[in-house]
Every structure is written in C-alpha cells, then in structure tokens.
Amino acid sequence: MGIQTGFITGRHSPAVAKRAEKLKVTFVYLGQARKTEAFEECTQRAGVTEEEVAYMGDDLPNIPLARRAGLAVCVADGAPELVAVCHFTTRRLAGRGAAREVIELILKAQGRWEEAIPRALA
C-alpha cells in the first residue's frame, strides 16, 4: 500500500533480519541501544517529518521516540510508562497481531482500507 516501514531494535537478531526481509521492510536497524540516530536517519531517508511517523514500541527505550512521533503506539503488553505517553494502545499483544492492528488503523484513517482488501487476497 506504499507505506514505508522500519524496524529499530536493540537486538542483533538473525530472525528479525529474516522477518524484515520477508515483509519487505524498508528500514532495518539492528543492535541499536540508543534508537534516536536510527529514527532520525529513517525520517531523513524516507523524506517525512516526525509528525508523519507512526512509531510502535513496547518498552522504556521507546519513550523518547514515541514522544517525537505523530502517532505513538504501544502494544497491549507494553510497559505502563510507555502506554502513558502514547496516543494509542493496541488491543493485541506484541507478536500476536499488534502490527497488523496498527496498519489497519492507519489505512482506515486514510480511507484506503477497502483498497487494501483485494490486494491482500491476491
């Protein structure tokens, strides 16, 4: 649907790298103890402002970026401190459909959900 996506994680995980490749994730930053530089690089490379970014996280290191994003999302099982600064908290848990829930939310808000359904069935 033309939405640029990215992963910024503190882990060095071959599984995450493989998943990102399978999902055709545009920006992948592994082993990022401090996520700010990767976030800034992503926005610059994507050609978007921070207000145009939807950022989803689950733990304390995500708080600084959640405060900067236009749409800050915490997964249902995320840290309460992150929930407190986010605009939206998913009903689904991390790894259990939370990302899909946010994607649907964005596409519906953009009026593009009906266009996405046939693409998903192809």
C-alpha positions in Angstrom: 0.0 0.0 0.0 3.0 2.2 -0.3 3.6 2.7 3.4 7.3 2.7 4.3 8.1 0.6 7.3 11.1 0.1 9.5 12.4 -1.8 12.5 14.7 -0.2 15.1 15.6 -2.8 17.7 18.3 -3.2 20.3 18.8 -6.8 19.4 21.2 -8.3 16.9 18.8 -11.0 15.7 19.1 -13.0 12.5 15.4 -13.9 13.0 14.4 -10.3 13.0 16.6 -9.6 9.9 15.0 -12.5 8.1 11.5 -11.4 9.0 12.2 -7.9 7.9 13.4 -9.2 4.5 10.3 -11.4 4.1 8.0 -8.5 4.9 10.0 -6.1 2.6 10.6 -3.7 5.5 12.3 -0.6 4.1 14.5 0.4 7.0 16.1 -2.2 9.3 18.3 -1.1 12.2 19.5 -3.9 14.5 21.6 -3.6 17.6 20.5 0.0 18.4 20.9 0.5 22.1 20.1 4.2 21.5 17.4 4.5 18.8 17.4 8.2 18.2 20.1 8.3 15.5 18.3 5.4 13.6 15.0 7.2 13.9 16.4 10.5 12.6 18.1 8.6 9.7 14.8 6.9 8.8 12.8 10.1 8.7 15.5 11.7 6.5 15.8 8.8 4.1 12.0 8.4 3.9 11.6 12.1 3.3 9.0 12.5 6.0 8.6 14.7 9.1 8.3 13.3 12.6 4.6 14.3 12.6 4.1 11.9 9.7 5.7 8.9 11.5 3.7 6.2 13.3 6.0 4.7 15.9 5.2 1.5 17.8 7.1 0.1 20.8 6.8 -2.0 23.9 9.4 -0.8 26.4 11.1 2.1 28.1 13.8 2.7 25.4 10.9 3.6 23.1 9.7 6.6 25.1 11.9 9.3 23.6 10.8 8.4 20.1 7.2 7.9 21.0 7.2 11.5 22.2 8.5 12.7 18.8 6.2 10.7 16.5 3.0 12.0 15.1 1.3 8.7 16.1 2.8 6.9 19.1 1.6 3.4 19.7 2.3 0.9 22.5 1.4 -2.7 22.3 -1.1 -4.1 24.8 1.6 -5.8 26.9 3.9 -2.9 26.8 5.5 -1.0 29.7 3.0 1.2 31.6 5.3 4.1 31.3 5.3 3.9 27.5 1.5 3.4 27.5 1.3 6.7 29.4 3.0 8.7 26.6 1.4 7.0 23.6 -1.6 8.2 21.6 -2.9 4.6 21.1 -2.5 1.2 22.7 -3.3 -1.9 20.7 -5.8 -4.5 21.9 -3.5 -7.2 20.5 -0.2 -8.3 22.2 3.3 -7.9 20.7 3.8 -10.7 18.2 0.1 -11.5 18.2 -1.2 -9.1 15.6 -0.4 -5.7 17.1 1.4 -4.5 14.0 -1.5 -5.6 11.7 -3.9 -3.8 14.1 -1.9 -0.5 13.6 -1.6 -1.0 9.9 -5.4 -1.4 9.6 -5.9 1.6 11.8 -3.7 3.8 9.6 -5.3 2.5 6.3 -8.8 3.0 7.6 -7.9 6.5 8.8 -6.6 7.3 5.3 -9.7 5.9 3.7 -7.7 3.2 2.0 -8.8 0.0 3.8 -11.2 -1.1 1.1 -8.5 -0.7 -1.5 -6.2 -2.9 0.6 -8.5 -5.9 0.9 -8.3 -7.1 -2.7 -4.5 -6.6 -2.6 -4.3 -8.9 0.4 -6.4 -11.6 -1.3 -4.2 -11.6 -4.5 
